[in-house]
């Protein structure tokens, strides 16, 4: 990824017979070589950020056409040297229903309860303070439809994200006859929506082609993120290995992302 960004992901999943399953994984994202400067614009040091998310998920098939799942997430972010890392817990809930043999509908609630609490008092002294950053609460509605006798699939998703932000409004009061400036903290909510579209088609044997577009409805076509890729699944002895590759064009022509995934079915 451009601009010294990095993203890694590892996951393990296993069925729990007869009709359940569990999964656990770790996600890491970070930015390095950030140009740190003082108030005079002089370079001081190279900075970096690092964020981890660990998740543990459980899924259950309620019937032949209905299934659901629950995921617990643990977040930690290291933003700046001298600032205590922020930690949080999040919760995801999802349901999926096979309406027909070809059509499946799903609903997911992401990142409930998740937030970061920051305290810069130790770092900045009297100039510091406490801040709370809430994760966007995301509601996602998805649909998947099989085509060409199950050889292909088209998918669509609508996401509505609600973000709560703390705003500090300066106010001036009187301490006796002396004007005294303070701050009033107010909460505001912002909502944004976007649409995702994608498709997959099995060309022949183990090879499938994929394409999609993300971030539709962001306000301009330059904000969209088109992607294309493929999936190859081959046996290695008694194991099955799946290789997945995706090429993503980032929004506003920032750059490109190459995603490579390896899956082993034990």
N, C-alpha and C positions, 0 to 999 in steps of 0.2 A: 504494500500500500504506500501511496505517496505521503510526503510530509512526515516521514519517520514514524508512521503509525504501524501498529501490529495487532493481530488478532489470532488467538489460538483457542481450540475447543477440543475436549475429549469427553466421551460418554460411554457408559456401559449400560446395557439393557438386557433384561431377562424375563421370560414368561413365568408366571406362577399358575400352573395348571390347577383347575381346568379353565378358568375364565378371567385371570387377572395378570398383571405384569408390573414390573418396577423398573426404574431407570435412575441413574445418578450421573452427574457430570460436572465439569469445571470449565468455566469460560474466563479467559484473561484478555484484557484489552489495555493498550498503553500507548503513550506518545513519548518519544525521546528527543534529545538534542533541541530542546526548547531554548531559545535565546533569552537568557535572563539579563536584565539591565537595571541600573539604578535610576534615581530621579534625574540625573544629568544625561541619561542616554548612553552611559558607558557600560560595555559588556562586563558582567560579573561572573557568571557561571552558566553552564548548560543544565537545564532543569528537565525533569521527566515526571510523568504521571503513570499510575498503574492502578487497575481496577480488576477485582475478581468477583465472580458470581458462582457459587456452588448451589446445585439444585438436587433435590431428591423427589422423585415423582412416583405416584401409584395410580394405576388405571384398572378399571373393573368393567367387564361386559355384563350389563344388567339383563340383557335378553338377546335375541337373535339380531335385533336391529338397533339397539340402544346401548351406548357405552359412555363412560365418564371418567374423569381423572382429576387428581389434586396434586399440586406441586408446591413444595416448600423451598424458598430460595434464601440464601445467605449472601449478603453483599458486603464488600469492603473496598474502600478506595484510599489510596495514598496520593494526596494532591500536591503537598509541598513539604519540604524538609522543615521541621520545627512545628508543623501543624499535626495534631493528633489524627490518626486515620479515622474515618467515619465508617460506621457499621450499621447495617439495617437488616430487617427480615421482610420478605415479601411472600405473597400467596397467589397462586394461579389456580383457577377452576375452569374446567371445560366439559362440554357435552357434545356428543356426535350421534346423529341418527341417520340410518340408511332408509331414506324414504322409499326408494325403489332399488332394484338390483343395480341400477346405473347411477342413481343420484343420491349423494350424501350431503347433509347439512350439518353445520357445527357452530357452536358458540363458545367463546373463551373470554374470561375476565383475567387480565394480566396485572401483576405488580400491585395488588391490593396491600395496604398497610406499609408499603415501602417508602422510606424517606431517609435523608441524611441530615444529621444535626452537627453543625460546625460551631466551634468556640475558638475564636482568635485572641482571647484575652491573654493567654500565656505568650503568644507570639508578638502581639502589637501593644500589649499593656492597656492603658486607658483608651487608646484608639480602637481597640478590638471590641468584639461583641459576639453574641450568639445569633446564629442564622439557621433556619430550617428549610431544606430543599425537599419538596415532595416529588416522588416519581410520578410521571403521568399515569393515570388510571385508564387503561386501554380496554375497550370493548370491541371484540372482533367477531364478525359474522362471516362464515365461509361456506362455499359450496363446491362440490367436486362432481363431475359428470363424465362417465366413461363413454368413449366413442369407438367406432370401428370394431365392434364386438369385443371390447375390452383391450384392444391393442393400443389405444390412446386414451388420454385423459385431459380435460380442461378444468381449470380451477379459477375461482374468483374469491376475493375477500374485501370486505368493507371494514375499516377501522375508525373508531371514534375515540379520540384521546382527550381526557380532561385533566388539566394541570392546575394545581393550586399553588400560588406564589405569595410570598410575604413581601409587602411593600412598606418601607419606612418613610413616613411623611413628616417633614420638620415642622414643628409648632413652637411658638414663642409664648411663654407664660411669665408670670411675675413671681419672684421670690421676695416678698415685701415690696420694695420699690425698684428692685433690680431685675431687668429683663433676663430671662433664662431660656435657652433653646433646648428643646428635647425632641423626641421622636415618638410618633404614634405608629404602631404596627397594625396594618390592615391586611386581610387576605382577599385575593382576587382569583377568580377562576377563568381559565382560557380553554377553548375547545377548538380542536382541529380534526379534520376528516381526510382520509385518503383511501384510494382503491388500489388493489393489486390484481393482476391478471397473469395467468401462466398456462403452460401446456406441456405435455410429454407424449412422445410417440415412439413405440418400439419399432425400429427400422427393420432389424433382422437379428435373430438369435439373441445374444446378450447385450446388444447395443440399442440404447434409447437416446433420442435427441430431446432437448428441453429448450424452452424460451419463455421469457416473461417480461413484465414491466411493473415497476414499483413506484409508489409515491405519486400516482395520478391524483389530480385534484388539489395539488399543492399551490396552485395559483398561476403557474406558467409551465409551458411544455419543457423549459430548461430544467425544471425541478424534478422531472421524471427520471427513473433509473432503469433503463432497459438492460436485459441480460440474456445470455445464451450459453448453452453447455451441453454436456452429454453424460451418460451413465453406462458403465460397462461392468457386467457381473460375470465372473469366471470362477470355476472350481479350482482349488489348490489342495490336492489330496482329498481329505475328508472335509475341508473347510470351503466355505464360499466367501470370496472377496468381491466387494463392490467398490469401484473407483468412480468418483463423481467430480466433475470439473465444471466451474461456472465462470464466465467472464462478465463482469458488471461494469457498466459505464456510470460513474457517479454523477450526481446532480450538479447542474451549473458548470459542466465540463471541468470539474475539479481534477479528475483523473480516472484511472481504471483500477479495478480490484480483481485479482485472480484468486478464486477459492478452490482448494483441492481437499477432498475428503476421502478417507479410506475406511471402509467398514468390513469387519470380519464377523461372520456368522458361525458361532461355535456349535 
